[in-house]
């Protein structure tokens, strides 16, 4: 009997030790986020240090380890897609192009893990895509709009006193560019048609004008469709910039137009709304306007990069913990600090408060009906790469605007679309 009791006590102790070890076992959470800190200032905090700091208390409270990986923007979409297929990929991930991820069922439906109160905090929740079960799979951010910047000193030197916001047509803009060149000998306007990706080029150099001309990206079946009047008007305007001598043959390799404006070399540039402080730091006397006015009015583009949960987080037993991390990352408190210290974007939650430039934010808010989201669709990155290449050929004199549209859509139908 004593032997039995001793064995029983030993088993109880062993089970207690095993339970204690199990309870004390730390989960490991993997988070992937792209680089946003490019400042070279001595007091600039790195992306890695910022996010490690964000998760310091989270790790203690949840008895876990959070491994944050900061990724390069180069081939980011491919890296994320491949990573989400693998067992060692991210539990929480920053997403740019989401179409292929949704189609491949690589993201978790968030309604299963977020409360109604948490969902209600996201201002763009309904813009995000849903999976085959009708559940939302991303927390959409507000990436901000592209706006027009102008160098006040260069315009004054050219004798241009009109505010660009008063211009009524593309012709007014072209006339101002030619005046700048004639009166000052300086470059008036550039765009980054030599960007490393078609997506980067088109976000600033094509889609805004397409929306200004009444363009709608997707047809009634959700398919990309730009071979239309708006597409032709947009390309004819872009070609006119070359024909009028505002662009030259170097435009096909241009990739630093924003930097050149920041160095005081350009009269005009279109850039994201967070660039103003960079221009001020460089001593540029700049102003801004919402957009040019096309055949159908004003138009600026925005996008909805986002945060999501990888479907394999559930297989790893990390789904609930990953959802907690997602809520923390996107909270107003964390995003306010991120936007202040790393990279400014407009608030996308109701509990966020930080706005970098109240006047600029008011300007874009007053044009809310003229802000358009760049939609996701099948093969988007490849499509935009092809369109960029064909527009470059247009600048080189090898294609007409209509041929750009014809060739791009033919290539898309035959080579890209499944």
N, C-alpha and C positions, 0 to 999 in steps of 0.2 A: 504493500500500500504506500509506504514511504517512497519507494522507488517510482511508483506511478505519479505521486504528487510532485516529486522532483522533476520528472519528465514533463509534467503538465506545466509547471512553473517555467521550465526552460523554454517550452514552446511559446508560452505567453510572452516571455521576455524577447524571444526571437521575433515574434510577430510585431511586438512593440517597436523593436529596433528597425524592422523592415518598414513599418508604417511611418516611423520618424524619418527614415532615409528617403522614402517616397515623397513625404510632405516637404522635405527640405530640398528636393531635387529642383533645380532651376530650369525653367524653359528658356530657350534661345529664340529670339525674334529677329528676323532679318528685314531691314528696311532699305529700299533703294530710292535715291533722290538725285536728280542731276545737279551739276554745279551752277550756282547762281552768283557766287561772289567772285567778281573779277577785279575789284578795286585793289590797287597797289599801295594804298595808304598804310602807314605804319600801324594805325589803330584799327584797321579792318579785321574783323573776326572771320575766320575761314568757315566754310560750310560745315566741315567736319566738327570743328569745335562748337559751333552753334548747336547742331543737332545732338551731339553728345551731351551738351549741357541741358538741352530740353528733356532728355530721357534719364537724367541722373536720379531724380526723385521717383520717376516712374519705375525704374528698376528696383528700387528699394521697396516701394509700396506693393509691387506685384511679384517680388522674389524672382526676377527674371534678368536675363542679359539681352540687351538690344544692340545688335550689330548694324550700324548705319554705314552704307556704302555710297559714296558720292561718285556719280558716273559722269563721264564726258558726254557732251551733246552729240559728238560724232557717232553716227550709227546707233543713236539712242533707242529708236523704235525696235530695231532688230535685236539689240541686246536685251531689251525688256521682254520681247516676244519669246526669245530663246530661253531666257531665265525662267519665265513662268511655266515653261514646259518641263523644266528640270526639277528634281526633288530638292536641290539645294538653292532654288531661286528665292525671290522675295516673298515675304508674307504681306508686307505693306509696300506699295509701289506708286511712284509718281508716273502718271500716264499722259502721253501726248496724243498720238493717233490711237483711237480706241476701237476702230471698226473691226480689225482682224482679231483683236483680243476678245471682243464680244462674240464674234462668229465662231471662234474656236472654243468658246466656253471656258476661258482661262481666268475669269473674274467672278468672285462670289456675289450673290444677290445680297444687297446691304440691308434690306428690310428685315432679314432674319437676325441681324446683330445690332442694329441701331434702334433706339427708342423713338417714339413719335416726336418727342421734344427735341431730340438731337437732329432729326431729319428736318424739322420745322426751322431750325437755325440756319440752314443752308439756303441762301437766296436764289440760287440757280438750280436747285434740285431737279425740277421738272424738265430742264434742258438736257439732262444726261440720258444716255441710251439705256434700254432695258434688255434683259436676257430673254430666252425663249419662254421663261415662266412669268414674264412681265415684271420682273424685279429690277430696280435700278442697280447699276454696278459701279458707278463712280460718284465721287463728291466733286462736282464741277467748281473750278475756280473762276474768277473773273480776271482774265489775263490783261485787261486794259485794251484801249483802242489805239490805233495808229492815228497820229495827228500831224498837221503841217507846222514846221518850224521855219522862221525866217530871221535872217541877220539884219537887224535894224540899221546898223552902221553902213552895210553894203547898199541897202535900199536907199538910204539917205544920200550916199555918194552918187548913186545913179539918178537921183532926183525923183524917186518914187515915194510919194507921201501917202498913198492910199493904203488902207489896211487890207491885207489879202482876204479877210473875211467878207469884204464887200464885192469881191469879184463874182461875176454872174456866169462865167463860162470858162472852158478850157482856153479859149482864144485870149482871154484876159491874162491868164497865167503865162501863156507862151509869149505874149507881147511884153510882159514884165521881165521874163527871162532874157529876151533879146535886148531889152533896154539895159539890163545889168551888164551884159557882155559888151555891148557897144560903148557904154559910158565909163565902165570901170576896168574892162579887160579881165575880169575875174569870171570863174565858172559860176553859172547861175544855179544849176540843178543837176544832181546825179542820183542814181539808184543802184542798188547792189545786184545787178544782173549776173555778176560772177560769183554769187554766193555758193557755198559748198553744197547746198541742197536746194532743190526746186521749191520745197516748202518754205524755206527762209526767204527766197527771192519773191515768191508770189504773195506772201503775207503782207509785204509792204509795197510791192511793185505792180501787182495785177488785181488782186481781189478788191481793194478799195474802189478802183475805177470801174470795175465790173458792177459793183453795187451801185455806184453813182449813175450808171447807165441803165439801171433797172434790172440787172441780172439776178437770176435765181439759180443757185448752184445745182439743185436736184430737181428732176422732173416729178410727175405725179407718182411714179413708181419707185422713187428714191434713188434714181440713177443720175450720175453726173451728166450734165448737159449744158455745154457752153457754146455750141455751134449755133448761135442765134444772133439777133440784132445787137444785143448788149455786148456779146463777145466781140463782134466785128467793130463796133464803135470804140470799144476799149483798145483793141489792137491798132486801129487807125490812129487813135490819139497817141499811143506809145510810139508808133512809127513817125508821126509828125514831129515828135521831139528830136528825132534823128534828122529828118528832112529839113527842119528849121535850123539845124546847126547847134542845138542845145546839147544833144548827145553827139559823140563821135565814135570812131571804131573801137575805142578802149572800153566802151560800155559793157561789152560782152565779158570782160574780165574784171570789171569793177566790183570790189567787195568791201570797200572802206568808206562809203559815202557818208555814213553817220560820223565816223572819226574825222573826216575832212570838214564837215560842218562844225564839229567841236573844236577844230583848229582854226576856225575863222576863214576857211577857204571857199565856202559855198554860200550863196544867198538863200537857197531853199533846200529843205530835205524833209522827207516824211519818215517818222520814226515813232516808236512806242512812247506812250505818254510818261514814262518814267525817266526819260533821257534829259529833261530840262536841267536838273541839278548838275549833271556832268558838264553841260554847256556853260552854266554859270561858273563852275569851278575853273573852267578854262578861260574865263574872261570874255565870253561871247555875249554881246548885247542882243539878246534874242526875244522874239515874241512867238506866239502860236495862233493857229486858227484851226477850226475843226476839220475841214476837208475842202477839196476843190468841189466845184459844182458841175456835175455832168448833165447829160440830157434829161435825166429824171430827178435831179436834185443832189443833195448832199449824201455822203455815204462813207462810213469808216468800218473797218473790220475789227472783230475781236475773235478770240478763240477760247476754248474752255479746256485747258489742261486740267488735270485732276489727280486725285488720290484714290486708290482702289485697294482691294484685298485680293491676293492671288488665291485661286481655287484650291491649290495644294496646301494652303494654310489650314484648311479643314482636315485634310488627310494627316497633317502633322500634329493635330490636336491644338493648333494655335489660333483658331478662328476668333474665339472670344477675346483673347488677349490682343490679337491684331486689331480687332475692332476698337478696343480701348485706346490703342496707340493711334489709330486713325482719328478718333475723336480728339485726342490731345493735339496731334499735329495740326488739325484744321480749326482748332479753337481760336476764338478772337484774341485771347491773350498771347498765344504763341505766334499767330500770324501777324499781329500788330508788331511784335518784336522783330520778326523776320523781315517785314516790310520796312521797318525803320533801320535795321542794322545790316541787312544783306541786299535786298532787292525789293523795290517798291512795286506793288500791284494793288489795284483797288480792293476794298473789302469784299468778301464773298460770304460772310456770315453776319447774322443780325447782332452778335455780341462783339463784333470788331469795331474799333473806333479810330484807328490811325489813318489819316489822310495826309499825304506828303505835300500836295499843292492844292489848297482849297479852291483857288481860282480856276485851275485847270480841271479839277474834278467837277466844279460847277458847270464849266463849259461843256464837257462831255455829257453830263447829266441832262443838260438842256436840249441835247440832240439825241436823246435816248431812242427815238423812233427811227433814227438814221444809222444806228449801229447794227451790224449784221454779223452773225456767227458763221465762221468758215466751217461748213458741214463736213462730217466724216462720210466716207464711202469706200467701196471696195477698191483696193489698189491705189489709194490716194497718193502715197509717197511716190510711187512709180509714175503715176499720171502727172504729178506736178514736176517731176524731173524731166519728163518728155516735153511738157509744155514749155518749161524754161529753156530747154535746148532748142526748140523750134522758134521761140521768140528771139533767141540769140542769132539764129540763122536769118530771121527777118531783118535784124539790124545789120547783118553782113550782106544783105541784098539777095539772099538765096531763096527767100520765101515771101509771098505777099501775106497780108493779114488774113485773108480768107484761107490761104493754103496752110497757115499755122493752125487754124481751127480744123480744117479737113484732115490734115495729117495727124494731128494730135488725137482726134476722136477715132480715126481709123486704127491707129496704133493701139489705142486703149481697147477697142472692141476685139482686135485680133490677137494682141499680145499680152494684155494685162488682165482684162476681165475674165473670170473663170467661166 
